[in-house]
Amino acid sequence: MKKTEAILNLVNKNPESYIVSTCGYISRDLYNLKDSDHNFYMVGSMGMAAPIGLGLAIDNPNIEVIVLDGDGSLLMNMGFMSMVGELKPSNFTHVVLDNHMHESTGGQKTIKITRICEVSENLGYEKGKVVKDFNEIPVVKEVRGPILIHIEVDPKDNTVGERVHWTPQEIVKRFQKSIFQERELIK
């Protein structure tokens, strides 16, 4: 499966969700496919997208939070998965796009995470799901979380899109504004 098609399918099925994307090509792909004030692009801090998404999910239980992670960034900071399993935010979806490499730093191979769904369930996630087809990508608000979705994707075979033009400060400002507006609508 192509990574960009997986991202676009996930975003299109979950247009109201807030997305935290890990640094590197995943954030660039999300930005180039569907820029939105619902997207929080990590510009650095590899391995920290999921902890940030976890905090958002806990603080905003009425919104759906999706984390777009890579296999390399997941491996960088797997310890947080035990926190997800312990805290069990039902509105938290962790998507791991696995291309078996650190693609945006030169293609260094990662170790295999083929049983990551079992690991997530053993740590307390409600469900771990391997997705092999676009039709299996869920509408996340219909699934009780926390869930981990493992999608094996092909290495990038086309040109890399533009970098996120927003500064980190601008990303935070517009994302916060969107969350605050959402909270007002929910009241």
C-alpha positions in Angstrom: 0.0 0.0 0.0 1.3 3.5 -0.8 1.8 5.6 2.3 0.1 8.7 0.7 -3.0 6.6 -0.2 -3.2 5.2 3.3 -3.0 8.7 4.8 -5.5 10.2 2.4 -8.0 7.4 3.0 -7.7 7.7 6.8 -8.1 11.5 6.6 -11.1 11.3 4.3 -12.8 8.7 6.5 -12.2 10.8 9.6 -12.6 14.5 8.5 -13.5 15.7 12.0 -10.6 14.1 13.8 -7.5 15.9 15.0 -4.3 14.5 13.7 -0.8 14.6 15.2 1.8 13.5 12.7 5.3 12.5 13.4 8.3 14.4 12.0 9.8 13.8 8.6 8.0 12.6 5.5 4.8 11.6 7.2 4.1 15.3 8.3 5.1 16.5 4.8 2.8 13.9 3.2 -0.1 14.9 5.4 0.6 18.6 4.8 0.7 18.2 1.0 -2.3 15.9 0.8 -4.7 17.8 3.1 -3.5 20.7 5.1 -5.9 21.6 7.9 -6.0 23.4 11.2 -6.9 20.0 12.7 -3.4 18.8 11.9 -0.5 19.2 14.3 2.7 18.7 12.3 5.7 17.6 14.3 8.7 19.5 12.9 11.2 17.7 15.1 11.1 15.6 18.3 11.1 12.1 16.8 9.1 9.7 18.8 6.9 12.3 20.5 3.9 12.5 18.3 2.0 9.8 20.2 2.7 11.2 23.7 1.4 14.6 22.5 -1.6 12.9 21.0 -2.2 11.1 24.2 -2.2 14.4 26.1 -4.7 15.9 23.6 -7.0 12.9 23.9 -7.0 13.0 27.7 -7.6 16.7 27.8 -10.3 16.7 25.1 -12.3 13.5 25.6 -15.0 14.7 23.1 -12.8 14.8 20.1 -11.1 12.0 18.2 -7.3 12.1 18.1 -5.4 10.2 15.5 -1.6 9.9 15.7 0.3 9.2 12.5 3.5 7.5 13.5 6.2 5.8 11.6 7.8 2.5 12.6 11.1 4.3 13.2 9.5 7.0 15.4 7.4 4.3 17.3 10.6 2.4 18.0 12.3 5.6 19.2 9.9 5.9 22.1 7.9 2.7 22.7 7.7 3.3 26.5 4.7 5.6 26.1 2.6 2.7 24.8 2.3 1.5 28.4 0.9 4.9 29.4 -1.7 4.6 26.7 -2.7 1.2 27.9 -2.9 2.3 31.5 -4.9 5.5 30.8 -7.1 4.0 28.0 -8.4 7.1 26.3 -11.3 5.8 24.2 -10.8 8.7 21.7 -7.1 7.8 20.9 -6.1 6.1 17.6 -2.5 5.3 17.0 -1.7 4.6 13.3 1.8 3.2 12.6 2.8 3.5 8.9 5.5 0.9 8.6 7.9 1.1 5.7 10.7 -0.8 7.5 13.0 2.2 7.5 13.8 5.7 8.7 12.9 7.1 5.3 13.4 10.8 5.8 16.9 10.5 7.2 18.2 8.3 4.4 16.5 5.0 4.4 18.3 3.3 7.3 16.5 0.0 8.1 14.5 -0.4 11.3 13.9 -3.6 13.2 10.7 -5.4 12.4 7.6 -4.7 14.4 5.4 -7.4 12.8 3.7 -8.2 16.2 3.1 -4.7 17.3 -0.6 -5.2 17.5 -0.2 -8.0 20.1 2.2 -5.8 22.0 -0.3 -3.0 22.1 -3.1 -5.3 23.3 -0.8 -6.8 26.0 0.0 -3.2 27.2 -3.7 -2.4 27.5 -4.9 -1.0 24.2 -8.4 -2.1 23.5 -7.5 -3.4 20.1 -4.6 -3.8 17.7 -5.5 -4.1 14.0 -3.4 -4.9 11.0 -4.7 -3.1 7.9 -3.8 -4.5 4.5 -6.5 -2.9 2.4 -8.0 0.6 2.2 -11.4 -0.8 3.0 -10.1 -2.0 6.4 -9.2 1.6 7.5 -11.8 2.4 10.1 -14.0 5.4 10.9 -12.3 5.9 14.3 -15.3 7.3 16.2 -17.1 4.0 15.6 -14.3 2.1 17.3 -13.7 2.3 21.1 -10.1 3.1 21.7 -7.3 3.2 22.4 -6.5 1.3 19.2 -3.4 0.7 17.3 -3.5 0.3 13.5 -0.5 -1.2 11.8 -0.2 -0.5 8.1 2.7 -1.8 6.1 3.4 0.8 3.4 5.8 0.9 0.4 8.9 3.1 0.5 8.3 6.4 -1.2 8.5 6.0 -4.9 7.8 9.6 -6.0 9.2 13.0 -5.2 9.0 14.3 -1.7 6.4 17.1 -1.3 7.0 20.5 0.1 8.0 21.1 3.6 5.3 22.4 6.0 5.4 26.2 5.5 4.0 26.9 8.9 6.4 27.8 11.7 6.2 25.7 14.8 4.6 28.7 16.6 2.0 29.1 13.8 1.2 25.4 13.9 0.6 25.5 17.7 -1.5 28.7 17.4 -3.9 27.6 14.7 -4.2 24.1 16.2 -5.0 25.5 19.6 -7.5 27.9 18.1 -9.3 25.0 16.3 -9.4 22.9 19.5 -10.8 25.8 21.5 -13.5 26.5 18.9 -14.4 22.8 18.9 -14.8 22.9 22.7 -17.1 25.9 22.4 -19.3 24.0 19.9 -19.5 21.0 22.2 -20.7 23.0 25.2 
